[in-house]
């Protein structure tokens, strides 16, 4: 399975939010920390807010936070939601695609089983389990984190 860059960036942002679930983040912070385009991350944040994974606050002191506790969000929820518009293979498309093997293909059922196994694993994993902790701040007096 290969996730889109959009879903990859969403998972990174959500993992970072889970690392400090009570803190509000600005898009530029996470974009800078993970080397992601700020504009691309802004689109990811908008979609995450639209589907209810994060809450956003505009204006001074604004930013975004998790909309629910990280232990209540599974990776499967996120991936399934964000990848819904992307079929794994042609024949998985809603319209059936245009694969010439469709009438006698023996691969589709195995790919479907592999996809379901992949999603079961993600469904069993919460965002809290994958939280990305904040970078530790170095103590200049001691020279160590």
C-alpha positions as CSV (number, residue, x, y, z in Angstrom):
1,X,0.0,0.0,0.0
2,X,1.2,3.5,-0.7
3,X,-0.5,6.5,0.8
4,X,-0.7,9.8,-0.9
5,X,1.6,12.6,0.2
6,X,-1.6,14.4,1.4
7,X,-2.4,11.6,3.8
8,X,1.3,11.3,4.8
9,X,1.4,15.0,5.7
10,X,-2.0,14.7,7.6
11,X,-0.6,11.8,9.6
12,X,2.5,13.8,10.5
13,X,0.5,16.8,11.6
14,X,-1.9,14.7,13.7
15,X,1.0,12.8,15.3
16,X,2.6,16.1,16.3
17,X,-0.7,17.4,17.7
18,X,-1.1,14.2,19.7
19,X,2.4,14.8,21.2
20,X,1.0,18.0,22.8
21,X,-2.8,17.5,22.7
22,X,-3.6,20.6,24.7
23,X,-1.5,23.0,22.7
24,X,-2.6,25.0,19.7
25,X,-0.3,24.9,16.6
26,X,0.2,27.3,13.7
27,X,0.6,25.8,10.2
28,X,4.0,27.3,9.8
29,X,5.3,25.6,12.9
30,X,4.5,22.1,11.7
31,X,5.5,22.8,8.1
32,X,8.9,24.0,9.3
33,X,9.4,21.2,11.7
34,X,8.7,18.5,9.1
35,X,10.0,20.3,6.0
36,X,6.5,20.4,4.4
37,X,5.3,23.2,2.1
38,X,3.2,25.6,4.2
39,X,0.6,26.0,1.4
40,X,0.2,22.2,1.1
41,X,-0.1,21.8,4.8
42,X,-2.7,24.5,4.9
43,X,-4.9,22.5,2.5
44,X,-4.3,19.4,4.7
45,X,-5.3,21.3,7.8
46,X,-8.5,22.6,6.1
47,X,-9.5,19.0,5.1
48,X,-8.7,17.7,8.6
49,X,-10.9,20.4,10.0
50,X,-13.7,19.7,7.5
51,X,-13.9,16.0,8.5
52,X,-13.7,16.7,12.2
53,X,-10.2,15.5,13.2
54,X,-9.0,19.0,14.2
55,X,-10.5,22.2,15.4
56,X,-9.2,25.5,14.1
57,X,-9.2,29.0,15.6
58,X,-8.6,32.1,13.4
59,X,-7.0,35.3,14.4
60,X,-4.5,36.3,17.1
61,X,-3.7,33.3,19.3
62,X,-5.3,31.0,16.7
63,X,-4.1,27.8,15.3
64,X,-5.4,24.2,15.3
65,X,-5.7,21.4,17.9
66,X,-7.1,17.9,17.9
67,X,-10.9,17.9,18.0
68,X,-10.9,14.7,20.1
69,X,-8.5,13.0,22.5
70,X,-5.7,11.2,20.5
71,X,-6.7,7.8,22.0
72,X,-10.1,8.2,20.3
73,X,-8.7,8.6,16.8
74,X,-7.4,5.6,15.0
75,X,-5.0,5.7,12.1
76,X,-7.6,3.6,10.2
77,X,-10.1,6.4,10.6
78,X,-7.7,9.0,9.2
79,X,-6.4,6.9,6.3
80,X,-9.8,5.6,5.3
81,X,-11.3,9.1,5.3
82,X,-8.4,10.8,3.4
83,X,-7.8,8.0,1.0
84,X,-11.4,7.4,0.1
85,X,-11.1,9.2,-3.2
86,X,-8.1,7.1,-4.3
87,X,-8.7,3.5,-5.4
88,X,-5.9,1.1,-4.7
89,X,-6.2,-0.3,-8.3
90,X,-8.3,0.5,-11.3
91,X,-10.9,-2.1,-10.6
92,X,-11.6,-0.8,-7.1
93,X,-12.9,2.5,-8.5
94,X,-16.5,3.2,-7.8
95,X,-17.3,3.0,-11.5
96,X,-15.4,-0.3,-11.9
97,X,-12.6,1.3,-13.9
98,X,-11.6,0.0,-17.3
99,X,-9.4,-3.0,-16.5
100,X,-9.5,-5.6,-19.3
101,X,-8.9,-8.4,-16.7
102,X,-12.1,-7.7,-14.7
103,X,-14.2,-10.6,-16.0
104,X,-11.7,-13.3,-15.0
105,X,-9.2,-11.6,-12.7
106,X,-8.0,-13.6,-9.7
107,X,-5.9,-10.8,-8.3
108,X,-8.7,-8.5,-7.2
109,X,-9.9,-10.7,-4.3
110,X,-6.3,-11.0,-3.0
111,X,-5.7,-7.3,-3.2
112,X,-8.9,-6.6,-1.4
113,X,-7.9,-9.0,1.4
114,X,-4.5,-7.3,1.6
115,X,-6.1,-3.9,1.8
116,X,-8.4,-5.1,4.6
117,X,-5.5,-6.6,6.6
118,X,-3.7,-3.2,6.2
119,X,-6.7,-1.3,7.4
120,X,-7.3,-3.7,10.3
121,X,-3.8,-2.9,11.6
122,X,-4.4,0.8,11.3
123,X,-7.8,0.5,13.0
124,X,-6.1,-1.2,15.9
125,X,-3.6,1.7,16.3
126,X,-4.6,5.0,17.9
127,X,-3.0,8.4,17.3
128,X,-1.9,8.4,21.0
129,X,0.2,5.3,20.3
130,X,2.0,7.2,17.5
131,X,2.2,10.6,19.1
132,X,5.3,12.6,18.0
133,X,6.7,14.2,21.1
134,X,8.0,17.8,21.2
135,X,11.6,18.4,20.7
136,X,13.3,18.6,24.0
137,X,14.8,22.0,24.8
138,X,18.5,22.0,25.6
139,X,19.5,23.3,29.1
140,X,22.3,25.7,28.3
141,X,23.6,25.6,31.9
142,X,24.0,21.8,31.7
143,X,24.7,21.4,28.0
144,X,22.3,18.5,27.7
145,X,18.6,18.1,27.0
